Amino acid sequence: MEVREISLAATTPLATDYINGTFPLEKGFSYSFQKEDAFWRRLGDIKARTYPRREIVECLRSYHQRFHAGPKTFANIEKLLRPDSAVVVGGQQAGLLTGPLYTIYKIISIIKLAKEQERKLGVPVVPLFWIAGEDHDIAEVNHIYVAESGKIKKRVYPDVPKERRMVSDLPLDGEVCSKWIDDIVKTYGETDTTNKLLDFLFRCLDESETFVDFFASIVLRLFASEGLVVLNAADASLRAVESSFFVSLIERHREVTDAVLQKQHQLRQLGYKNVLDVQPHCANLFYYDGRERWLLEHDPQKEMFCSKNGEVVFSKEELIQLAKASPSNLSNNVVTRPLMQEFLLPTLAFVAGPGEIAYWAELKEAFSIFDFKMPPVVPRVNVTIVERSIQTDLDDIGADVMDVFTGRIAEVKQNWLARQIRYPLDEIFAKAKAEIEQIHRPLREIGMEIDRGLAGLLTKNANLLQAQIDFLQQTLHQSLMRKYETELRKFSRVEMSLMPNQSPQERIWNIFYYINKYGFDFLEKLLHLDYKWNGMHKIVYI
């Protein structure tokens, strides 16, 4: 594998400026990830605070025993008992088969950064992946995309409850999921790895009851040699540890909301659009009854917390009592999740995608309310994989990956076609249509003088003549497409591989396509590449 770095804008202007170093850091962040001393300063801040280390370790031990996690993972869990230890953390939804490639790249980023900082700081740094198991957006996790018959197809898992359950409670039917997996893998084609891949996935499925279980089992096995630790945000035993901070979030919910709104106003003045939808009445917590997840709002006149349409209603005292006695009924929203993470974990760094970078900037003052400092926010690595066959296609059509990323591939295609065709067909047909119109117009005028009732017929006749020219033009165009079908398929293959559905590759394709084709050591090779934390997009040639 070879790596080439290119500069590409992030999906949000704020993230682009943050990565490039042009964002005024103090307006949204506490540390610069680009400065060597940032992690030393952060480590000092961690040592000055206390964390529920023993309780977290007990939760993690119990959780990982369910998945027969490897010895390196359990060793990393035990490291968290050391008062000088820290974690590098990042998170994502529990997508089926791990979801899009960017989830894998985030895990790789977490592992690489943890190793690097453990070596530099001389303290244990644990790679930890925060599974967003409390999320209820099922449409985000219930599918993957495959390539079939030259088209991109969305394969949705067929057996999902209709309720807005947390993903951690979404059950998997072993028989249904096995067939779904088998159908997915068939689209990859049979290789020397296929049977091993299916065995791997079915073993993970056997020890899984839910979407989150399946995700956890897969990533723990894939990254067992790196000692990856996972944390399910919806784990009931974790909720008990979070109880006291839920109380704090309830008591200070107005301050949290006001802090975010004020920061959003400041960022708008700097020219950045707000990412989070925060209203003055937001309570920034969900109530969960086991089947539905209700976002709570605050009614200041009645001093009540309720769902938007009043399905659930609590007084402040009732909600605090719920946090103390039944914390599993509460969960965080996008505003309070980072705050809960900071309460729980000695976070040396948070690994973020571009969208997360943008909305974390809106949360800086919310951290301050609880005397927290936002951890260094480090952009995850962004990767595009270029297979050898795709590079050959690029060479054949005279294009570069930048042509694909910048949307110039259509122009390259038109220029290529123009070089193959000796005649300026579009120009010739446009001229022919103009000349026919010129000839036909006097005939229509004569017809109108003879009988104005013929107006409709005369117009129809003119349109028919023009339509025949259009038909001839389309026929010749289709004939040319057939003549150059082999070459034109190369353009389609390039676009499908590198920019499927006009989206970055990492947002569509799944890691198991590549594992099936290149073997399980493909992931090991990705892990051992030299990634620089410079925000540059990595092109990996295989």
N, C-alpha and C positions, 0 to 999 in steps of 0.2 A: 504493500500500500504506500502511496505517496500523497502528501498533503500540499495543497496550494491554497494560499489565503487571498481573498479578495474583499474589497470593501463594498458592502451592501447596506442600504438604509434599513433600520429596524421597522417594525410594523407601526410604531407610534413615533411621532417627532420627539417626544420627551426622552424615550429610550434611546433614540439615535443620538441626541445631544449628550445624554448621560454617558453613553459608551464612548463618544468622541471627546469627552472632557469639556464640552462647551456649555453644559448645563450648570447654573450657579448652585454648587453642591449644597451650600447651607440652606437653600430654599426647600430642599426635600429629603436630604439624607444626612446621616451623622458621620459617615466615613467615606473616604475615596478608595474604592477597590483597587485603584491603580497605584496607590502609594504603598511602599514596602512596610512602613511603620503602622499601617492601618490595623493589621492583625495583631501586632504587639500591643497596641493601645486597646483593642477590643478584648484581648486576653486579660489585660489588667482590669478592665471594667467587669468582666465575668467573675474574676476572683473577688471583687468587692461585693458581689451579690450572693445570695443563697438561693438554691433551687431544690425542688423535691426529688433529689437524686435517687434516694432509696426507693421511694414509691414508684418512680418511673422505671427503675431497673426491675422491680418486681412485676410490673405490668408487662414489660418487654420480655422477661424470661417466660412468663406464662403464655404470652401470645405466640412466641416463636417455637415453643415446644409443640404446638399444634401442627407445625409445618416441617418438623424434622430439620430445622435449620442447621447449617454446618457449624463446626467448632469455631471457626474464625468469627462468625456472627455472634455466638455466645461470648466469646472472648471480648469482642468489642462492647457488648452490652455491659459486661462486668467493669470495663474501663470507666464507665460513667459514674461509678462509685468514687472514683478518685476526685478529690476537690479541685485538682488542676486540669481536669479533662474538659473537652469541649466537643461540640458537634458541628459539622457542616450539614445543613438541611436544605431540602427543596421538596416540592410536592406536586402531585397531579391527581386527577381522577383515576379510578381503577378501571381503565379501559380493558375490554376483552382482548386477550392475547397481547396485553400491554398497550393496546391502542396504537396511535401514530408513532413514528420514529422519534419525535421530539421527547417523548417520555424516556426512552432509552438514553438519548443524549443528555437529558437532565441527570439521570442516574450516573452516567459516566462522568459528568462534570462534578457531581458531588464527590464521587470516589477519588477523582484525580486531585481536586482541590484539598480534600482531607489529607491525602497522602503528602502532598506538597507542604502543607502547613504543619503537619506533625513533624516532618523532617526539619523545617526551619525553626519552629518554636520549641521543639524538644519536649512537648507534652502530648498525651494521647488525644487524637482528634478522630472522632467516630463519624463515618459516613451514614447519614440517616435520611431515609425517604419517608416523607409524610404523605400517607395515602388519604385522600380526601373522601373517606368513607361516609362522612355525614352529608355529603352532597346528594341531592335528589334529582338532578338533571339527568335522567336516564338516557335521553337521546344522545348525550355526549359519550356514553360508554358502551352502548348496546350493539355496536357494529364495527366492522372494518371494511376497507376497500380492497378489491382485487382487480386484476387485469384479466379480462376474458374476451376472446374473439376480437381483440384490438380495441376494446372499450373498457372504461372504468366502471365497475359495478359495486354498489353498496350492499354488503351482505349483513343484514340485521338479524340478531339473535331472535328467534320467533316466539319465545315464551316469557314475556315480561308482564308483571302485574300492572294494572292501570293506575293504582294509587301512587301518590308522590312519596314513596318510601325512600328512606336513606339507602344509598347504594350498598351499604354494609348489610342491609336486610333483604336485598334482592336475591331470591333463591335461584340456584342453577339446577335444572333437571339433567342428571347425568346422561341419560339416553339421548335427550334432545340436543344437548351441548356436544356430545360425541359426534353425532351426525353432522352438526353444524361445523365442527372443526374439520371433520373428514372432507366435507364439501369445499371448505376453504383451501385446504392443503392440496386437493386435486387440481385447483387452478394454478398452483405453483409448478406442476409437472413433477414426474417421478425422477428422483436422483438417488445417489448412494446414501444420502442423509435422510430421505423421506421417512423410512420406517423408524429410524431412531428419533426423528422429530415427533412423529405421532405418538410413540411410546412415551416420550418426555411429557407431551401435553396431556396424555391420558392419565399418567401418574399424578400430575399436578391436579387434574380434575378429580381424581379419586379422593384426594384429601381436602376437597373444597365443597362447601355447602352454598356459598354465596359468590357474587361477583368479586367482592373484596378478597375473599379467601383465594379465589383462583388467581387473581392478580398477585397477591402476596406470595403464593406458592411458586409462581413462575419466576418472579424477579429474585426471590431468595435462592432458587436453584441456579438461575442464570449467573448470578453474581456471588455465589457461595465462596469462591476463591478470594474474593475481595472483602468478605466479612460485612456485606451490606446489612444494615439494620432497617427494619420498616416499622412505622408507627401508624396504626389505624386510628384516625381521628374520632371514629365512632365507637371505639372499644369501651365497653361498660366500665371496666376496671380503671381506665384512664379518666372517665367522667368523674369518678369519685375523687381523684387527685385534683381535678379542675374545679371542684365544688366551690371552694373559697373564692376563686377568682371570678366565677360566675356571679357570686354575690357582689363583688366589687364592680363588675360590669353593669349590673342592674342598678346599683346605687349611683353610679357615675355616668349613666348612659347619656344624659344631656351634655355633659362635658365632652364626651367622646364625639358625639354628633356635631357639636358646635366647633370642636377642634378641626374636624375633617372639612366642614363647610368653610371655615376660615381659610384653611390651607388651599382648598379648591379655588377660592376667590383670588388668593395670591398668585396661584399658578395661571389662572385665566389672565391676570394682569401681565404676566410674562409671555402670554401668547399661546399657552398650552390648553387644549380642550380637556375637560374633566372626563375621567374614565368611569368613576364610581357614580352610581345613581343613589345619592344620599339626600333625603328630605329632612326637614327640621323635626319631624315626628318619628324618625326612625329610632327603634330601640336596639337594632343591630344584633338581635338574637332570634333564634327559631325555637318554637315549641313543637315537640314531636310526640305524637300519641301512639306510635308504633306502625301507623299506616299512612298518615299524612303529616307533612312538615309545614308548619304555619309560621310565616315571618311576622314578628311582633312589632306593633307600632305603639307609641305612647300618646295617650289622650291627656294633655295637661290640665284640662278643666275638670275631668272626673278623676284624675290621678290613677288611671287604669292602663294596663297593658293588654292589647287585644290584636287579633288578626284583622286584616283589612275589612272583611265583611262581618266581623263579630262572631265568627265560629267558636273562638276561644277567648275568654276574658279573665284577667287576673288583676287583683290589686297588687301594689308594690310588695306588701307584706306576704301575700300568697306566693308571688313569684320568687321572693327571697327564700321562703320556706321550701319551695320546690327545688331550688338550687341546692339547698342544704340536705334535703331528705331524698330527692329523686333527681340527681343531676343528669341521669341518662335521658330525661325528657327535654333537656335543653341542648342546643348546639349553636355554633358560631356562624355568623355570616362573613362576607368577604372583608368587612372592616375589623371584626373582633378576632378572626382566626389568627392573623399575625401577632396580635397582642397575647392571645392564649399561648401561642408557640413560644413567645418571649418569656412568659411566666414559667413555662414548664422546662425549657431546655437551655443549657448554657451554649447559646448559639454563636459560634465564631463567625459564621457567614451564612447568608441566605442565598441560594442559587436560584436565579429568576429568569423567566422568559421575558420577552420585550413587553408584553401586556402587563405582567406583574410589576416590572420596573416602573411603568407609568403610574399604576395605581398605588404602589407603595409610597411614592413621593407625596401622595395625598394624605398619608397616615402619620407623618413624622410627629406632629404635635399631639396626636392621640397617644403615642408611646410615652411622651413626656408626662402625661397626666398621672401615670403610675410609676414615675421616676425610672422609666426604662429609657434606654437608648436603642434606636433602630440599629440592628447589626449591619455590617458591610453587606451591600447587595451586589452580588457578583453575577454578571450575565452568563447564562449557560452557553455552552458551545453550540453554534449553529452549523449544521453539516449537510452537504449534498454528496451523495455517493454517485460516482460515475463509473459504471461497469465498462469493462474493456470493449464489449460489443457496441455500447453507446458511444464511446470515444471514437471507434471506427466509423460509426455513422456520422458523427460530427465532422470527422476529417473528410469523409466522402462528399458531404454536402457543403463543405467549405464554411462551417460555422464553428463558434466557440461557445462555451457554457455561458459567457456573458451575454451573448445574443439571446439566449433562452431567458435568463434572469431579467433582462431589461426589456423584454417583449419585442425584440427585433427579429425574432425567428420567422414571423409571417413575412416581413420585408425580405429576409434572406431567401425565403421560399419563392416569392414572386420574382426576385431578381434571378434566381436559378432557373425558373421556368422561362423567363424572358430570354435567357441565353440559349435555351434548347430550341426555341421556336424562331424560324427564319422570318416569319411574317408578323407584322403588328396587327394581330387579329382584332383586338378591341377597337383600334383606330379605323380599320377597314370596315368593320360592321357599323360603327357609328356613322361613317361617311355614307355607307349604303342606305341606312335608315333615313338620313337627312335628304339624300337624293330622291328616294322613293316618295318621301313626304312632299318634296318640291314638285315632283311629277304629278302626284295625286291631288294636290290642292286645287289646281285649275279645273280638274274633272269634277271635284265636289262643288266648286263654284258654279259650273255650268249646270250640274244637276239641280242645284238649288234654284237657278233661274227657271228651269223647266218645270220643276214641281217641288215646292218647299216642304211638301209632305214626305219627301224622300230623305230628310235630314238625318233621321236615325239610321237608315240603311247606309247612307253614304259614310257616316262616322264609323259604323260597324265594319264596313268594307276596308276603311283606312286602318283600323285597329287590327283587322285580320292580317293585312299585309305586313304590318310591323311585327305582329306575333310570329309570323312565319320566319322572318329574319331572326327574331329572338330564338326560335326553335333551332334554326340552323346553327346559330352561334353556340347554343348549349350543347348541341350534338357534337360539334367540332371540339368543344372544350372537354366533353366527356371522353372523346376519342383520344385526345392528348393525355388525359389523366390515365387512361388504360395503357397508353404507350409508355408512359413513364411511371407506371404503378410501383415498380420495384424501388425506384429512387425516392418517390414521394412517401413510401412507407417509412423510409428512414427518418424523414421529418416527424412523422407521427410517433415513431418509437422514441425519438429524442424528447419530444414534448411530453409524452406519457410518462417517461422515466423521470425526467428532471423537473417538470412543471405540470404535474397532472391536474386537470381541471383548473388551470391557471393559478394553482396554489403551489407553495413550496413543497418539494418532495417530502420533507420531514413532517408535514401536516396531513399527508394522505397515506403513504405506504407504511407497511408493518415490518418489523424486524424479522419475522419468521420466513418471509419470502427470501431474504438474503441468507438466512441460516440454512434453509432447505437447499439453496443453490450452492453455497460455498462452505457449508459445514459449521458446526458449533464454534470452531476456533475463529470464525469470522468476528465474533464478538470480542474475543480475546485480542485480536489484532486491532480492532477499534480502540480498545482500552489502552493499549500500549503505544498508541501514537502520541507524539509530542504536541500537546495543545497549549497555546499561549493565551493568556487571559487578556486579550487585546480587543475583543469585540469583533474581530474580523471573521468573515464567513469562511468555513473550512470546506474546500473541495477535496474529497477523498477519492483517489483513483485506485481501482482494484482490478 
